[in-house]
Amino acid sequence: MAEMIDRRVAVVTGSTRGIGRAIAHELAAAGMNVVVNSSSERSLPAAEEVAAALTQEFGVETLPVAANVAVEAEANALIDAAMEAFGRVDVLVNNAGITRDGLAARMSDEDFDAVIDINLKGTFHCCRAAAKPMMKQRWGRIINMSSVVGVYGNAGQINYAASKAGVIGMTKTIAKELAKRNVTANAVAPGFIATDMTDALSDSQKEAITSRIGCGRLGEPADIANLVRFLASDEASYITGQVICVDGGMSL
């Protein structure tokens, strides 16, 4: 138990694959105990697999937890589980997110609400729950996943853009509220990253996207995870309320 208490503890939502899994990997590599989150009991085996792999590779303690962060009680239970297992929550990475794309004039309320509930409201639920132990221990790092779409907008993604723009406003606000308690809050805004979402694009779509990116390639999940690892560190103690785009120069 002493070893667990000595290590910092990171909760990473939506961490069974893609960017979230890469973030969990980087934070474990940094020596943190990691709570790996899946969205439901059905996907819990994937969280258990990731957690076991991190423990085997890095020797850290891990905890797989199923929780739909859009539901207040489940988001609270996620943070409570981390506190019960490790006695602390030092880093919260709000990565869980979904898309339901469509033109604004044709979008249903159901598709709009589903994206807002997970991407924005879920981030709020977890921030609120984690802020309490972080303030008490007077140290914490909150890192919220936004998107360049939340900064610049994107046709066909009014719900996603609204949710990610909301995350930016939320991040800046909580940064102001918690700064005096040595808790920072920052937003990471990825561009096009090679994940399951971009795998579904056609070759011509990928070429069109790549042509707009200064670096000439899609990003990798590790490009996001590397920044998160820094923002979660002591070295980033004077950075708060910021939105950092990781897009290969696409937005220049």
RAFEN-V290501 format. One record per helix or strand of 2 or more residues. SS is the DSSP state (hx for helix, st for strand). FROM is the first residue (numbers start at 1). TO is the last residue. Records with the same first field share a line. If there is no record, write none. Layout:
SS=FROM-TO / FROM-TO
This chain:
hx=2-6 / 18-29 / 41-58 / 72-86 / 104-106 / 109-137 / 148-152 / 158-181 / 196-199 / 203-210 / 221-231 / 234-236
st=9-12 / 33-38 / 62-66 / 91-94 / 140-145 / 183-190 / 243-246
